[in-house]
Amino acid sequence: MSLLDALLRQGALRPIDHALAQSLRRLDGGGTDDRVLVAAALASSAVAQGHAGVDLARPHLVCDAAVDWPDADTWTQALRDSRWVAQPQADAASVPAPLAVEQGMLYLRRYREYERRLAAGLRRIAAAAPDGAGLDALSPLFARLFPRARDGTTADDGGQARAAALALVRSLLLVTGGPGTGKTTTITRVLLLLIAQAALAGRAPPRIALAAPTGRAAERMAESLRAASARLRASDGIDAAWCDALPDAASTLHRLLGTIPDRPVFRHDGNHPLPLDVVVVDEASMVDLPLMCKLVEAVPDGARLILLGDRDQLPSVEAGDVLAAITDAAGEGEALPAAVAQSLAPLLGDVPIAAGRGPLAGHRVQLQRGYRQSAALDLAPLADALRSGDADAAMRRLREGLAGVRFHEDVADPLAGASRDALLSSWRTLMELRDPALALQHAARLRLLTALRDGAQGANVLNQRIEDALAGPQRDPYFHGRLLLITENSYRHGLFNGDIGVCQHDAAGIPVAWFAGGSDGVRGFHPASLPAHTGAFAMTVHKAQGSEFDTVWLLLPRQDARTLSRELLYTAVTRARCELHVCASEPVLRAALARHAARVSGLAWRLR
Ligand SMILES: Nc1ncnc2c1ncn2[C@@H]1O[C@H](COP(=O)(O)OP(=O)(O)OP(=O)(O)O)[C@@H](O)[C@H]1O
């Protein structure tokens, strides 16, 4: 039996992956090398699993079937000999073959192009270092914003001052850090510094846009920025006119780039760049390879791009692990190249120096210290244990108890038993609310998160059961108070994968699905006109990325599953603002913490 047939028989390929291989075979009159067909099918399957391509030395990362994989060298040679596979030089555009092999990686041509164009775009932005002139004039304001900046890099602001100073002399900057490490607070101060710098030099204020991959993440970013700018306004010695120039709204990346109804391209691209001087993107770990490529190409020459994110979270659902790759290429960021350290001396004093390697060296700061202390929820010790995969510490933290954290050990069904009423009563309130904005606010109070979409513990079945309990088995599919989750991007509606809505019946009993946005703060749609959607009382951790909820119930499956990883657990628990409940067994928690949600990508080497 051929390897392709063996994979198909084991259920390791989707019909569409197999169809791609078959169409190549047919076009060749049946004579294509089986190894080329398998590679084509794997490249297609890889993208569906979030990888950019297949590492030919480690095909099991894409497909864990029990087969003997071809040896990487002979496999690569067979691919090189095939008319379906291009072998582009690094940085050269792909020739029109459906597959490309480069540096031991096999790609579908389109994804290799996204990677190449993204790397070129990031290098272009990084190379345009802003003029460091005028830093002296800014130092009084800088010292007011970061009074401990000159204490050295171990100053107890956890790196915020260094991030802000670097933003003044870098056009590409990554600010990474866990929840509450002050990413938004720092960026607000950076924007204030850029506004002040322009004012002191007699220039117009910079044109700034804030964006995030989902509507909810954009709203959260705007809320945090408004709070941070209110604090600045209240501080002594900060010019109110500078505060007035701070942005107070954020949009989705799709809206920023300008969607064109029913087309996968945007109004802004390399030929029609964004009319902006500064683009700040929050939740960058959620941005996939195609979208990051399109964003970077639309950033005009000379403009700044600042990416904020938490690299320990799950990578984007769609292909690419873009933030992790850029972070790896940029290095730790504790030390700076000598010239940069020297130019920032007026602001930071002495900074450790390191020889920068690669075009992105010294373009990243990792914020270390968490500031969001809540007496109600002491999440940090558990989040740290999960992030580092320390299963013993995680079990200890869960069992000993932390403020706001409840461990329901071995509970596999939170919709049964004592927890059922606690969950349902919050959702029943939604069925009583009449105001869509209030209902959307209430919707963010509680979420049941699960690792799986299908099966008894998957989001689909849990939603069915919750909806049955709330509105009965004969329910109206769009009953008053039902929560909806959009599962595809619709440029026509301005609704995107991950957006949450609530159904309400108007005075005439007509159902309307309400979503955040629009000039009134909410937008209503007839449910029949909505793009693909599902219920949202329970949702997968993947879909919850970029959102926070007052109370999170996390349900792990009875048995280990491939989707479980330390990144999934870390992402899930850090969605909670006030209260976290974890329903899981020790063996499944341990198995999850032993696994990484890493993605196969060639972006890091392209950026070195
Ligand atoms: N240097 C600081 N000193 C005191 N408080 C701070 C400092 N930096 C941030 N904070 C506070 O910590 C909280 C979280 O800050 P912020 O929202 O900027 O973090 P974040 O990293 O953007 O969070 P998230 O991960 O939720 O996006 C805010 O209440 C903010 O006021």
The ligand as an SDF file (V2000), in Angstrom:
LIG
                    3D

 31 33  0  0  0  0  0  0  0  0999 V2000
    4.1190   51.0860   36.4910 N   0  0  0  0  0  0  0  0  0  0  0  0
    2.9310   50.8810   37.0530 C   0  0  0  0  0  0  0  0  0  0  0  0
    2.6940   51.2450   38.3200 N   0  0  0  0  0  0  0  0  0  0  0  0
    1.5050   51.0240   38.9090 C   0  0  0  0  0  0  0  0  0  0  0  0
    0.4500   50.4480   38.2980 N   0  0  0  0  0  0  0  0  0  0  0  0
    0.6130   50.0520   37.0390 C   0  0  0  0  0  0  0  0  0  0  0  0
    1.8530   50.2460   36.3300 C   0  0  0  0  0  0  0  0  0  0  0  0
    1.7060   49.7340   35.0790 N   0  0  0  0  0  0  0  0  0  0  0  0
    0.4510   49.2650   35.0000 C   0  0  0  0  0  0  0  0  0  0  0  0
   -0.2070   49.4500   36.1620 N   0  0  0  0  0  0  0  0  0  0  0  0
   -1.6010   49.0630   36.4580 C   0  0  0  0  0  0  0  0  0  0  0  0
   -1.7760   47.6870   36.1600 O   0  0  0  0  0  0  0  0  0  0  0  0
   -3.0460   47.4400   35.5580 C   0  0  0  0  0  0  0  0  0  0  0  0
   -2.8250   46.7110   34.2450 C   0  0  0  0  0  0  0  0  0  0  0  0
   -2.1610   47.5670   33.3160 O   0  0  0  0  0  0  0  0  0  0  0  0
   -2.4080   47.4380   31.7510 P   0  0  0  0  0  0  0  0  0  0  0  0
   -3.8740   47.3990   31.4420 O   0  0  0  0  0  0  0  0  0  0  0  0
   -1.5960   48.4910   31.1110 O   0  0  0  0  0  0  0  0  0  0  0  0
   -1.7590   46.0030   31.4970 O   0  0  0  0  0  0  0  0  0  0  0  0
   -1.7900   45.1250   30.1820 P   0  0  0  0  0  0  0  0  0  0  0  0
   -0.5090   44.3870   30.1400 O   0  0  0  0  0  0  0  0  0  0  0  0
   -2.1100   45.9900   29.0000 O   0  0  0  0  0  0  0  0  0  0  0  0
   -2.9910   44.1560   30.4960 O   0  0  0  0  0  0  0  0  0  0  0  0
   -3.7450   43.1200   29.5240 P   0  0  0  0  0  0  0  0  0  0  0  0
   -2.9070   41.9110   29.4580 O   0  0  0  0  0  0  0  0  0  0  0  0
   -5.0330   42.8780   30.2140 O   0  0  0  0  0  0  0  0  0  0  0  0
   -3.9120   43.7820   28.1960 O   0  0  0  0  0  0  0  0  0  0  0  0
   -3.7060   48.7850   35.3960 C   0  0  0  0  0  0  0  0  0  0  0  0
   -4.6090   48.9380   36.4400 O   0  0  0  0  0  0  0  0  0  0  0  0
   -2.5800   49.7800   35.5430 C   0  0  0  0  0  0  0  0  0  0  0  0
   -3.0070   50.9730   36.1420 O   0  0  0  0  0  0  0  0  0  0  0  0
  1  2  1  0
  2  3  1  0
  2  7  2  0
  3  4  2  0
  4  5  1  0
  5  6  2  0
  6  7  1  0
  6 10  1  0
  7  8  1  0
  8  9  2  0
  9 10  1  0
 10 11  1  0
 11 12  1  0
 11 30  1  0
 12 13  1  0
 13 14  1  0
 13 28  1  0
 14 15  1  0
 15 16  1  0
 16 17  2  0
 16 18  1  0
 16 19  1  0
 19 20  1  0
 20 21  2  0
 20 22  1  0
 20 23  1  0
 23 24  1  0
 24 25  2  0
 24 26  1  0
 24 27  1  0
 28 29  1  0
 28 30  1  0
 30 31  1  0
M  END
$$$$
